[in-house]
């Protein structure tokens, strides 16, 4: 009976563990939620609508029913049907315009997807930073409390300095405030994540820098991408805007009535033993284009789009190399700080302080406090490295490139859009 109860307890424990793990929101799931973002859905709806070709012009532009009183004689009434065919150049240019518009929309959707993904990466990065910063702040607060305890026990000795005790109390209060601020910021980031992905609400997210891509892997990734040539969606979008402005100019230029075809019925001619039907045809030959005002506006749009394209080309190239250099500098500083921390932890001073900890605990506490300050600097650098890494991936259009992958994972797992 006891064995059965123990076995049941073990089963329940594992079931609870599995439930807890399955209930955890992963970074992959959070990034995958980008496909359901309202901004992305908007472009999908627009593209789906345009794929049905609602913009196609009819071959018949206008149908008119006419009547005329010949010589104001009520017995001599004429009836006519006039057909206005569509301008074939306008039909062609209209189709061409909306096809280009779909390409521009697709490019814009890709850019927005990149921005949506980048925002989620930065939320993950900031949450991990404040989560670990909170732990460092708590450890630093505990060290300060330990120092207060040690100094408090010395207040009845001649060596006791009241000013140092007061100063340490104020410092401990300041560190408590820093811990509270870190807690607030972590909760704030969790709230922002929950706004994007409600399943993360009230979740104890197990996201930390130890479970994602390392700094060495980040460096290898950007080194392999810096000289890689590829199609940049931002440039494709700007080129599309130039083409679209040109298409719109051509559409305005061809927006001219080409003429008419009319059949006319004159019933009073039957009495005259004449055929009551006749046909008339008219062709419009414009002396000047009546759409010059709109054409001028579209030409100005073309010029503006062309200059935007030139500016964006230089901006994209410069941005990529600036981010690359910034990232490399941050990685160098990060490694120097990490090396300094390891050096101090394994130094002779650290060993000496460990040996004399019982006789002089305050020195060991101060030493550990300084180590924590360096760890805080390293943590901030790690946050900046991840942020710049995401910006670099955005500049090279890797974030939304198919197949879309999790660039924070160590194996670049596919997100599965």
FENWOFEN-V760764 format. One line per field, one symbol per residue. ss: DSSP state (a for helix, b for strand, c for the rest). phi: phi as a letter, one per 30 degrees, with the letter a starting at -180 (. if undefined). burial: + if it has 24 or more other C-alpha atoms within 12 Angstrom, else -. A space follows every 50 residues. Layout:
ss->???
phi->???
burial->???
This chain:
ss->caaaaaaaaaaaaaaaaaaaaaacccaaaaaaaaaacaaaaaaaaaaaaa accccccccbbbbbbbbbbaaaccccbbbbbbbbbccaaaaaaaaaaaaa aaaaaaaaaaaaaaaaaaaaaaaaaaaaaaaaaaaaaaaaaaaaaaaaaa aacccccccccaaaaaaaaaaaaaaaaaaaaaaaaaaaaaaaaaaacaaa ccccccccaaacccaaaaaaaaaaacccccccaaaaaaaaaaaaaaaaaa aaacccccbbbbbbbbaaacccccccbbbbbbbccccccccaaaaaaaaa aaaaaaaaaaaaaaaaaaaaaaaaaaaaaaaaaaaaaaaaaaaaaccaaa aaaaacccccaaaaaaaaaaaaaaaaaaaaaaaaaaaaaaaaaaaccccc ccccbccccccccbccc
phi->.ddddddddddddddddddddddddcdedddddddcdedddedddddddd ddhddddddcdabccbbbcdhhcdccccbbbcccdddddddddddddddd dddddddddddddddddeddeddddddddddddddddddddddddddddd dddcdccdddcdddddddddddddddddddddddddddddddddddbedd dicddccaddccedddddddddddcdcdcadcdddddddddddddddddd dddcdbddkabbcbcbdddddchbddcbbbbbbdcddbddcedddddddd dddddddddddddddddddddddddddddddddddddddddddddcdddd dddddceddbddddddddddddddddddddddddddddeddddddcidec ddddbddcddchdddid
burial->------------------------+++++++++++-+--+--++-++--- ----------+----------------+++++++++++++++++++++++ ++++++++++++++++++++++++++++++++++++++++++++++++-+ +-------------+--+---+--++-++--++-+++-+++-++-++--+ ----+-+++--++++--++-++---+-----+++++++++++++++++++ ++++++++-++++++++---------------------------+--++- -+--++-++---+--++--++-++-+++-++-+++-++--+---+----+ --+-------++++++++++++++++++++++++++++++++++++++++ +--++++++-----+--
